[in-house]
Amino acid sequence: MTARPSVRLQDKWLETLLPLVEDKGWTDEAYTLSAREAGISSEEMSLAAPNGISDLIERFFDRAEETMLESLATRDLTGLRTHERVAAGIRAWLDALEPHRGAVRKASTRGFLPWHAPDAAKRTWKTADAIWTAAGDTATDYNRETKRGLLSATLPTIVLYWLDNDYDEEELDAFIESRLKGAMKLGQWGSKIAKPGLELLDRLRGRG
Protein backbone atom coordinates (compact mmCIF):
# COMPACT_ATOMS: atom_id res chain seq x y z
CA MET A 1 0.00 0.00 0.00
CA THR A 2 1.35 3.42 -0.99
CA ALA A 3 1.69 5.83 1.92
CA ARG A 4 -0.37 9.01 1.83
CA PRO A 5 1.61 12.17 0.93
CA SER A 6 1.22 13.47 4.49
CA VAL A 7 2.66 10.22 5.90
CA ARG A 8 5.59 10.31 3.48
CA LEU A 9 6.30 13.87 4.56
CA GLN A 10 6.05 12.93 8.22
CA ASP A 11 8.54 10.09 7.73
CA LYS A 12 10.93 12.40 5.89
CA TRP A 13 10.55 14.97 8.65
CA LEU A 14 11.14 12.46 11.44
CA GLU A 15 14.51 11.53 9.96
CA THR A 16 15.84 14.98 10.84
CA LEU A 17 13.61 15.56 13.85
CA LEU A 18 14.51 12.48 15.93
CA PRO A 19 18.22 13.35 16.35
CA LEU A 20 17.19 16.83 17.56
CA VAL A 21 14.62 15.42 19.97
CA GLU A 22 17.37 13.62 21.86
CA ASP A 23 18.69 17.04 22.93
CA LYS A 24 15.82 19.51 22.57
CA GLY A 25 12.83 17.29 23.22
CA TRP A 26 9.56 17.33 21.27
CA THR A 27 9.57 21.12 21.14
CA ASP A 28 8.56 23.79 18.67
CA GLU A 29 12.25 24.61 18.24
CA ALA A 30 13.08 21.04 17.19
CA TYR A 31 9.95 20.99 15.02
CA THR A 32 11.01 24.12 13.09
CA LEU A 33 14.72 23.32 12.81
CA SER A 34 14.11 19.79 11.55
CA ALA A 35 11.64 20.97 8.91
CA ARG A 36 14.26 23.41 7.64
CA GLU A 37 16.95 20.72 7.58
CA ALA A 38 14.63 18.34 5.73
CA GLY A 39 13.73 20.99 3.17
CA ILE A 40 10.04 20.88 4.07
CA SER A 41 8.17 24.02 3.04
CA SER A 42 5.59 25.81 5.17
CA GLU A 43 2.83 24.41 2.94
CA GLU A 44 4.17 20.89 3.40
CA MET A 45 4.42 21.47 7.15
CA SER A 46 0.72 22.32 7.22
CA LEU A 47 -0.09 19.19 5.22
CA ALA A 48 2.07 16.83 7.24
CA ALA A 49 1.44 18.20 10.74
CA PRO A 50 -1.60 20.49 10.94
CA ASN A 51 -1.64 19.98 14.72
CA GLY A 52 2.05 20.68 15.13
CA ILE A 53 4.54 18.49 16.93
CA SER A 54 1.82 16.21 18.33
CA ASP A 55 1.18 14.86 14.81
CA LEU A 56 4.83 13.86 14.51
CA ILE A 57 4.80 12.20 17.94
CA GLU A 58 1.75 10.27 16.76
CA ARG A 59 3.52 9.16 13.59
CA PHE A 60 6.62 8.18 15.58
CA PHE A 61 4.59 5.75 17.66
CA ASP A 62 2.56 4.61 14.65
CA ARG A 63 5.79 3.54 12.99
CA ALA A 64 6.76 1.56 16.09
CA GLU A 65 3.41 -0.24 15.94
CA GLU A 66 3.90 -0.98 12.24
CA THR A 67 7.35 -2.43 12.96
CA MET A 68 5.89 -4.45 15.83
CA LEU A 69 3.26 -5.96 13.55
CA GLU A 70 5.85 -6.74 10.88
CA SER A 71 8.00 -8.50 13.48
CA LEU A 72 5.09 -10.51 14.90
CA ALA A 73 4.03 -11.54 11.39
CA THR A 74 7.31 -13.46 11.03
CA ARG A 75 6.67 -15.49 14.20
CA ASP A 76 4.41 -18.41 14.97
CA LEU A 77 2.39 -17.37 18.02
CA THR A 78 -0.25 -20.08 17.75
CA GLY A 79 1.23 -22.19 20.53
CA LEU A 80 1.37 -19.33 23.02
CA ARG A 81 -1.23 -18.57 25.66
CA THR A 82 -3.05 -15.26 25.46
CA HIS A 83 -0.91 -13.40 27.99
CA GLU A 84 2.23 -14.75 26.27
CA ARG A 85 1.06 -13.36 22.92
CA VAL A 86 0.39 -10.01 24.56
CA ALA A 87 3.85 -10.09 26.15
CA ALA A 88 5.38 -10.90 22.75
CA GLY A 89 3.61 -7.87 21.31
CA ILE A 90 4.91 -5.61 24.06
CA ARG A 91 8.47 -6.84 23.55
CA ALA A 92 8.23 -6.39 19.78
CA TRP A 93 6.93 -2.86 20.34
CA LEU A 94 9.74 -2.00 22.76
CA ASP A 95 12.28 -3.47 20.34
CA ALA A 96 10.89 -1.18 17.62
CA LEU A 97 11.33 1.81 19.93
CA GLU A 98 14.81 0.81 21.12
CA PRO A 99 16.78 2.80 18.48
CA HIS A 100 15.07 5.97 19.72
CA ARG A 101 14.95 5.41 23.45
CA GLY A 102 15.79 9.08 24.12
CA ALA A 103 12.85 10.22 22.02
CA VAL A 104 10.56 7.89 23.98
CA ARG A 105 11.86 9.33 27.23
CA LYS A 106 11.14 12.87 26.03
CA ALA A 107 7.67 11.84 24.86
CA SER A 108 6.87 10.18 28.19
CA THR A 109 7.96 13.30 30.07
CA ARG A 110 5.78 15.42 27.80
CA GLY A 111 2.86 13.06 28.33
CA PHE A 112 2.96 13.53 32.09
CA LEU A 113 2.25 17.25 31.73
CA PRO A 114 -1.44 17.93 32.40
CA TRP A 115 -2.09 19.75 29.13
CA HIS A 116 -0.71 16.81 27.14
CA ALA A 117 -2.29 14.03 29.20
CA PRO A 118 -5.33 13.47 26.90
CA ASP A 119 -3.06 12.93 23.88
CA ALA A 120 -0.89 10.52 25.88
CA ALA A 121 -3.95 8.57 27.03
CA LYS A 122 -5.28 8.24 23.47
CA ARG A 123 -1.87 7.10 22.24
CA THR A 124 -1.52 4.51 24.99
CA TRP A 125 -4.99 3.15 24.26
CA LYS A 126 -4.16 2.93 20.55
CA THR A 127 -0.99 0.96 21.30
CA ALA A 128 -2.86 -1.35 23.67
CA ASP A 129 -5.47 -1.96 20.98
CA ALA A 130 -2.78 -2.80 18.40
CA ILE A 131 -1.10 -5.25 20.80
CA TRP A 132 -4.36 -7.00 21.71
CA THR A 133 -5.43 -7.20 18.06
CA ALA A 134 -2.05 -8.67 17.11
CA ALA A 135 -2.54 -11.20 19.93
CA GLY A 136 -5.68 -12.40 18.13
CA ASP A 137 -8.30 -10.76 20.34
CA THR A 138 -11.62 -10.37 18.52
CA ALA A 139 -13.87 -9.44 21.45
CA THR A 140 -16.52 -6.85 20.69
CA ASP A 141 -18.31 -6.62 24.06
CA TYR A 142 -17.24 -5.01 27.34
CA ASN A 143 -14.31 -7.47 27.48
CA ARG A 144 -12.68 -5.61 24.59
CA GLU A 145 -12.76 -2.30 26.47
CA THR A 146 -11.66 -3.93 29.72
CA LYS A 147 -8.67 -5.64 28.13
CA ARG A 148 -7.47 -2.50 26.42
CA GLY A 149 -8.12 -0.35 29.45
CA LEU A 150 -6.10 -2.63 31.73
CA LEU A 151 -3.23 -2.84 29.25
CA SER A 152 -3.32 0.95 28.82
CA ALA A 153 -2.89 1.28 32.57
CA THR A 154 -0.06 -1.26 32.57
CA LEU A 155 2.01 -0.01 29.62
CA PRO A 156 3.34 3.20 31.25
CA THR A 157 4.83 1.20 34.13
CA ILE A 158 6.49 -1.16 31.67
CA VAL A 159 7.86 1.71 29.59
CA LEU A 160 9.28 3.46 32.66
CA TYR A 161 10.98 0.23 33.75
CA TRP A 162 12.35 -0.22 30.23
CA LEU A 163 13.64 3.35 30.20
CA ASP A 164 15.08 3.68 33.67
CA ASN A 165 16.50 0.33 34.74
CA ASP A 166 19.57 -1.74 33.96
CA TYR A 167 18.31 -5.22 33.18
CA ASP A 168 18.93 -8.26 31.05
CA GLU A 169 16.38 -9.71 28.68
CA GLU A 170 15.10 -12.26 31.20
CA GLU A 171 14.53 -9.56 33.81
CA LEU A 172 12.54 -7.45 31.37
CA ASP A 173 10.45 -10.46 30.35
CA ALA A 174 9.81 -11.29 34.02
CA PHE A 175 8.77 -7.71 34.76
CA ILE A 176 6.36 -7.65 31.81
CA GLU A 177 4.90 -11.00 32.86
CA SER A 178 4.38 -9.84 36.44
CA ARG A 179 2.61 -6.67 35.31
CA LEU A 180 0.37 -8.61 32.93
CA LYS A 181 -0.54 -11.15 35.60
CA GLY A 182 -1.49 -8.33 37.93
CA ALA A 183 -3.65 -6.74 35.23
CA MET A 184 -5.33 -10.07 34.45
CA LYS A 185 -6.22 -10.64 38.11
CA LEU A 186 -7.70 -7.15 38.29
CA GLY A 187 -9.64 -7.82 35.10
CA GLN A 188 -11.06 -11.08 36.43
CA TRP A 189 -12.14 -9.37 39.63
CA GLY A 190 -13.64 -6.43 37.78
CA SER A 191 -15.55 -8.62 35.32
CA LYS A 192 -17.35 -10.40 38.15
CA ILE A 193 -18.76 -7.03 39.17
CA ALA A 194 -19.29 -5.47 35.75
CA LYS A 195 -20.75 -8.42 33.83
CA PRO A 196 -24.06 -8.82 35.73
CA GLY A 197 -24.77 -5.11 35.44
CA LEU A 198 -24.02 -5.04 31.73
CA GLU A 199 -26.17 -8.13 31.13
CA LEU A 200 -29.06 -6.43 32.98
CA LEU A 201 -28.66 -3.33 30.83
CA ASP A 202 -28.75 -5.48 27.68
CA ARG A 203 -31.99 -7.13 28.85
CA LEU A 204 -33.55 -3.79 29.66
CA ARG A 205 -32.58 -2.42 26.25
CA GLY A 206 -34.18 -5.49 24.66
CA ARG A 207 -37.48 -4.64 26.32
CA GLY A 208 -37.50 -1.09 25.00
C-alpha positions in Angstrom: 0.0 0.0 0.0 1.3 3.4 -1.0 1.7 5.8 1.9 -0.4 9.0 1.8 1.6 12.2 0.9 1.2 13.5 4.5 2.7 10.2 5.9 5.6 10.3 3.5 6.3 13.9 4.6 6.1 12.9 8.2 8.5 10.1 7.7 10.9 12.4 5.9 10.5 15.0 8.7 11.1 12.5 11.4 14.5 11.5 10.0 15.8 15.0 10.8 13.6 15.6 13.9 14.5 12.5 15.9 18.2 13.4 16.3 17.2 16.8 17.6 14.6 15.4 20.0 17.4 13.6 21.9 18.7 17.0 22.9 15.8 19.5 22.6 12.8 17.3 23.2 9.6 17.3 21.3 9.6 21.1 21.1 8.6 23.8 18.7 12.2 24.6 18.2 13.1 21.0 17.2 10.0 21.0 15.0 11.0 24.1 13.1 14.7 23.3 12.8 14.1 19.8 11.5 11.6 21.0 8.9 14.3 23.4 7.6 17.0 20.7 7.6 14.6 18.3 5.7 13.7 21.0 3.2 10.0 20.9 4.1 8.2 24.0 3.0 5.6 25.8 5.2 2.8 24.4 2.9 4.2 20.9 3.4 4.4 21.5 7.2 0.7 22.3 7.2 -0.1 19.2 5.2 2.1 16.8 7.2 1.4 18.2 10.7 -1.6 20.5 10.9 -1.6 20.0 14.7 2.0 20.7 15.1 4.5 18.5 16.9 1.8 16.2 18.3 1.2 14.9 14.8 4.8 13.9 14.5 4.8 12.2 17.9 1.8 10.3 16.8 3.5 9.2 13.6 6.6 8.2 15.6 4.6 5.7 17.7 2.6 4.6 14.6 5.8 3.5 13.0 6.8 1.6 16.1 3.4 -0.2 15.9 3.9 -1.0 12.2 7.4 -2.4 13.0 5.9 -4.5 15.8 3.3 -6.0 13.5 5.8 -6.7 10.9 8.0 -8.5 13.5 5.1 -10.5 14.9 4.0 -11.5 11.4 7.3 -13.5 11.0 6.7 -15.5 14.2 4.4 -18.4 15.0 2.4 -17.4 18.0 -0.2 -20.1 17.7 1.2 -22.2 20.5 1.4 -19.3 23.0 -1.2 -18.6 25.7 -3.0 -15.3 25.5 -0.9 -13.4 28.0 2.2 -14.7 26.3 1.1 -13.4 22.9 0.4 -10.0 24.6 3.8 -10.1 26.2 5.4 -10.9 22.7 3.6 -7.9 21.3 4.9 -5.6 24.1 8.5 -6.8 23.6 8.2 -6.4 19.8 6.9 -2.9 20.3 9.7 -2.0 22.8 12.3 -3.5 20.3 10.9 -1.2 17.6 11.3 1.8 19.9 14.8 0.8 21.1 16.8 2.8 18.5 15.1 6.0 19.7 15.0 5.4 23.4 15.8 9.1 24.1 12.8 10.2 22.0 10.6 7.9 24.0 11.9 9.3 27.2 11.1 12.9 26.0 7.7 11.8 24.9 6.9 10.2 28.2 8.0 13.3 30.1 5.8 15.4 27.8 2.9 13.1 28.3 3.0 13.5 32.1 2.3 17.3 31.7 -1.4 17.9 32.4 -2.1 19.7 29.1 -0.7 16.8 27.1 -2.3 14.0 29.2 -5.3 13.5 26.9 -3.1 12.9 23.9 -0.9 10.5 25.9 -3.9 8.6 27.0 -5.3 8.2 23.5 -1.9 7.1 22.2 -1.5 4.5 25.0 -5.0 3.1 24.3 -4.2 2.9 20.5 -1.0 1.0 21.3 -2.9 -1.4 23.7 -5.5 -2.0 21.0 -2.8 -2.8 18.4 -1.1 -5.2 20.8 -4.4 -7.0 21.7 -5.4 -7.2 18.1 -2.1 -8.7 17.1 -2.5 -11.2 19.9 -5.7 -12.4 18.1 -8.3 -10.8 20.3 -11.6 -10.4 18.5 -13.9 -9.4 21.5 -16.5 -6.9 20.7 -18.3 -6.6 24.1 -17.2 -5.0 27.3 -14.3 -7.5 27.5 -12.7 -5.6 24.6 -12.8 -2.3 26.5 -11.7 -3.9 29.7 -8.7 -5.6 28.1 -7.5 -2.5 26.4 -8.1 -0.4 29.5 -6.1 -2.6 31.7 -3.2 -2.8 29.2 -3.3 1.0 28.8 -2.9 1.3 32.6 -0.1 -1.3 32.6 2.0 0.0 29.6 3.3 3.2 31.2 4.8 1.2 34.1 6.5 -1.2 31.7 7.9 1.7 29.6 9.3 3.5 32.7 11.0 0.2 33.7 12.3 -0.2 30.2 13.6 3.4 30.2 15.1 3.7 33.7 16.5 0.3 34.7 19.6 -1.7 34.0 18.3 -5.2 33.2 18.9 -8.3 31.1 16.4 -9.7 28.7 15.1 -12.3 31.2 14.5 -9.6 33.8 12.5 -7.5 31.4 10.5 -10.5 30.4 9.8 -11.3 34.0 8.8 -7.7 34.8 6.4 -7.7 31.8 4.9 -11.0 32.9 4.4 -9.8 36.4 2.6 -6.7 35.3 0.4 -8.6 32.9 -0.5 -11.2 35.6 -1.5 -8.3 37.9 -3.6 -6.7 35.2 -5.3 -10.1 34.5 -6.2 -10.6 38.1 -7.7 -7.2 38.3 -9.6 -7.8 35.1 -11.1 -11.1 36.4 -12.1 -9.4 39.6 -13.6 -6.4 37.8 -15.5 -8.6 35.3 -17.3 -10.4 38.1 -18.8 -7.0 39.2 -19.3 -5.5 35.7 -20.7 -8.4 33.8 -24.1 -8.8 35.7 -24.8 -5.1 35.4 -24.0 -5.0 31.7 -26.2 -8.1 31.1 -29.1 -6.4 33.0 -28.7 -3.3 30.8 -28.8 -5.5 27.7 -32.0 -7.1 28.8 -33.6 -3.8 29.7 -32.6 -2.4 26.2 -34.2 -5.5 24.7 -37.5 -4.6 26.3 -37.5 -1.1 25.0 
